Each structure stands twice: as structure tokens, then as C-alpha cells.
Amino acid sequence: MSKMMYRAAVLSTIMEEMERDPNVVVLGEDVVGGMGTAGGPEAIGGIWSTSTGLYDKFGPTRVIDTPISESAIVGAAGGLALAGKRPIAELMFADFIGVSLDQIWNQLAKFRYMFGGKTKCPAVIRMAYGAGYNAAAQHSQSVHQILTGMPGLKVVMPTTPADVKGLLRTAIRDDDPVIFLEHKALYAVQGEVPDDPDFMIPFGHARLSRAGGDVTIISSGLLLGMCEAVADKLAAEGIGCDVIDLRTTSPLDEETILDSVEVTGRVVVVDEAPPRCGLGADLCALVAEKAFSSLKAPPLQVTPPHTPIPFARELESNYLPSVDKIEAAVRRVLSYR
Amino acid sequence: MQLSRDALLAAYRRMKIIREFEERLHIEIQTGEIAGFTHLYCGQEAVAVGVCDHLSADDKIVSTHRGHGHCLAKGCDVNDMMKEIWGSREGLCKGKGGSMHIADVTKGMLGANGIVGAGAPIAVGAALASRVDGPGPNGLNVAIAFSGDGACNQGTTFEAMNFAVVTNAPCIFVFENNHYSEHTGVDYAVGTARDIASRAEAFGMKVWRADGTDFFAVFECMREVLEHVRAGNGPAAVEFDTERFFGHFEGDPQRYRGPGELERIRETRDCLKNFRASVKGASLLADADLDTVDAEVMEAIEAAVAAARAAERPTAEDVLADVYISY
């Protein structure tokens, strides 16, 4: 095991996979940085430090610094994939899917099915998502809700550095398009990461980060840490929480969710995206459909309100779910007898 | 340039196959037997064949909603295409794609496309893949983005052209200007006095222009373009002036056409007629040679339609095939 940051887990996995497979190619805005400037290539090395050194090591044919042209970036990833490569495209901010959505949704996601299953599209589209930096309405969003609804896409949102390593390696070696969502507020988080160069975590396998048996809390990403804090606090009172880190929103690990709910009968879904037609609504419907007889309380969701993400510190912190809001929801589902 | 007798016959056969494929679909669609939307390529055959005759299976093309001609020219099987358009599970895409989504990656045909302008970025990606592989004995493999005068107004096309220039990608943007983007004239929709090539040139690539109804003009022009791009000189663009003999889609009443326009272009701008006149004039082929091809093509189309009609229909289970997960 090695201790490393979430962002280092991203970079080292890409580095290792590029060394292993000459078909792995990286492209995106400023993934090299400094091209065409006095500072020269690698003056930046990627704004998240998730591509630093790749250009020096693998050169311009495999590390492609692109203009700010998100449609062309994602479309080119699709063309690279159809032509036998394994592109890793970086969109910088998840909010920028808006200007590339046709390529994600109508093109890459659909190639395999639309072409009769006769082709693969092994493309990874990485992007930094999430609030917490007061980056306001167009640089803070959680977009898994939109992308999970699109057939053909696999959607991954790791919480820990180890999960980054295992899930990103799986994404790069996968033959379908994978949306890889990195929470920008987790980039500096440290964690133990396995050294095995083939360490992979299969998609559709959630992680039980706390086991308690009285209530099920489901989340992923930045908010998972808040859920764990609530679980730890309630544990001191003798209340046991199952905390489930989904890891992937598609494929979805229904089994882990239902197994837990069948024991607890109480569910809180905690999500960073807005409430309507989102993960919370989806999972509440899942347990209502498939675990109805086990339920002892109405399933609840804790999400931001149905507004754009505000800028000011006081506004953003009130917008986001918090430990207090999660705890209140958990106590509410526990209050049903 | 001098093409062999066999090469001339092969080129004519490919154009004629496209022509009769489309003419037959035009008839069959009116009976209601074929589902969905169909956009016919009839009239533009010299472009598809004049471009693709230079390509190997390692070269890639990305097509449009009006894609049958590109697919056939790039080597997609006639019967499998007809079955796909009929919606059979024996079709090239198992009936999942239909007319607008025909692809055969093994032939370097990376897909027709229902979204106007969506293909150009994909072609740039395929060209970047070629750049990773490096040149072979004949230089770099290329990727070709077929676009119409409609797609030349999409931001994706602009992004793709700049991206290709910046990355020196061996990508060729082939603009087929048939003077109509759907039901709107090019004089209205393209702001640069109809000239699409000058736009591409402004992005910093070398451009060519040729008469898209003249197979020999297309073929010769593409020889130069490919020489340029395969040598690693970066992307290029070509604008072919051509004609669309049918409407935007089948069922289009075409009220935008001028009086006698269709008759005129069928008479004077028909690439097959022009080809026949050229090869006869130069005593390269005789009427009888071409008539033989015509008869063989008619038989092949008849057989393809019969095969499509008889082909197995998809089942309810097929809906869930070829997905990684279903909910």
C-alpha cells in the first residue's frame, strides 16, 4: 500500500496504463498546458495536476493538448475509440458537458447498440464535478443525474484514492464509454492505495463504508464523508448506520442496497445533485418497488434545493447538504415506529 | 491520369449501385413497407465513389444522415445494407440502426449520423489514431469527414477543423455542396457567398474545389488531396459542387425547387450520364460495356430487395441485446 492523494491516484493510474498499453491516449484542454507560450509545454501540466508529466513521457501523439472545443474533444475521443485506441478525454469541469452533450449522448453512448453490437467504444471522459469551492453556478455542478439517465454510458464517481485507482483502471480497460467523475473537493484527500499494477474494482459493486444495521445511508463523493460523520456520531448513541458508497451510478449495485434495506427498513439517500428525477428519487423508487415489505419508514432524500448553485460562502454552504441536514433526516426515518 | 478499363468499369459499377439502390428505395418507401426516415444520396454518387476509390479499409470515413452512398462506396455489403434499411435482425446493424446509422467499422466506415455536423469531430479522432500509428508504406492513413453545406454551419464542424489544424491530423473535410440544407438554399444559409472551401481555408488548411458531378474531376482532385494529407502535411478540405435529385427526406414535397429544376439537373448534372459521355468520347468504354454493368446492377438490387424482404425479423429479446446493462 502507498499513501497518496486522490489527484495523485488519478495521475498515477493514467501513467501506469499508458505505460502498459500503447493504445491509451490522453486529450483535453491544458492537459499539457503552456503550449504556444513562452513557458512552453508542461508549464501547467493540467489544471488539476492529473496529467503532469504525461507529455514529457509520452509525447504529442499520445498526449494531445486541445483547443477549448469540448464537442471536438469528446467527438475525437469517439473517433479514436472506433479506430482502436483507448482515449482518456478530460473535460476539466463537469459543467462543460453542456457544450459537448451531443457527442456524449447521441454519439459515444450509442455507437455499440446503434451499430448492432459490432463495435466497441472504449473511451473514458474524465471531469471534475461538485461544489465546495464557491465556484458558482457553472463550475460546481454534479452531473451524474443527467448522464446516468443515458443508456450506453457507465457512470463512475469515486470517493477515496483507492477507489480512484481501482475504478479508473477498470474504466480505461473497459470497452464501453465511461464517465469518470472526480470530486474537485476530494483531490487533496489522502488515502492508502494498493500497489498492485492490476488492482481493479469492478463496476456495479458498492462499498459498505460503515456497517450498523439500523438505518441505510446511500451516497457517493464528497457527501459520503458527511454520512460517515453522522454514522460515527449516532454509533456513540447505540444507533447503527449502514453507509453505502455507490461508486458507480450505472451500473447500479441494487443488491447491496436491497440487502441493507431488508435489514434496516429505513433509508436516506444523500446526493449533491438537485432533487427532481435524480439519484435520491431513483433509489427511493427502487426500495419502494423492491423492498416495500421491509420498509419501516418512508425513504428520504437529502439534496440541495431545486436552484442553480449560488456563489457566496453563506449561500453555497446553505445550498449543500450538511452533517446536520443528514443527521436530521436519519433521525426522522428512525422516528417512525 | 489514366484509369484502366477494369478500374473504370468498377467505378461506374459502384456509382450505378448507389444510384439504383436509392432509386429503388424511393419506390419502395412509398408503399410504407420501410419504416422511419430516409434521406437519399441520388445525384451525388461521383463524390462518394471518386473519394472512396482512393481509400483502403485502414482509412476511415464518417458519414451523414444522407449516408447510403458513402457506405456503399466504402465497401459495406449491399444486401446487408438493404436488410438494415428493412429493419431485419440480419441487417448490418441488426436492425438497431436503420438508414441513418449504418456502420461497418471493419471496412473503415465509422457510421452514418443522424445529427448534422456530428461526424467531423469523430473523423478528427480517427485521424489522431492514425497519427499515433504513424505512416505505413503509403504514408498516413486518413480519416474523411463527409459533410453537406448544412453541416458547414455547425459549430462542431468549425471546432473539428481548427482542432485538426492545431494537431496536424491527417483528416480530410469533404463538403458536398448540393445547394440545400434540408429545405433551405445555400445562398441564404451559408454566409460566405456559397463558398465553403474558403471557410476551411481560413482555418489554415489547404483546400480544393471541384465539380462533384464529374467523377474524373473528383477522382483527380482527391488524388492530389490524399497525396498532400498522407505525406503528413496536416488536414485538407474539398468542396464538391453537386446535386441532390430527391428531397431532403423521402416524402419531402420539394416546393422549394424552381420550375423545371429537377428535370434540368437530371439532364445536365447527372454524374452517371456525364461518366458515360466521357468514356465514350475518349473511346475508353463502349455503350455495351456500361449496359452490361447496368443490367448486372439491376439484378443485384432486385436480389438485395428480395433478400431483405425474406430476412428474419428482430424479436422482443433483441431489444435488450448489445447493452451492458438494462434496468
Interface residues (C-beta under 8 A of the other chain):
Chain A: P22 N23 V25 L27 T61 R62 I64 T66 P67 S69 S71 A72 I73 V74 G75 A76 A77 G78 G79 L80 A81 L82 A83 G84 K85 P87 D102 Q103 N106 Q107 F111 R112 Y113 M114 F115 G116 G117 K118 T119 P151 G152 K154 D176 G204 S250 P251 L252
Chain B: K60 V62 G91 L92 C93 K94 G95 K96 G97 H101 A103 D104 V105 T106 L110 G111 N113 G114 I115 A118 A120 P121 I122 A123 V124 G125 A126 A127 L128 A129 S130 R131 V132 G134 A143 G155 T156 E159 A160 N162 F163 V166 T167 A321 D322 V323 Y324 I325 Y327
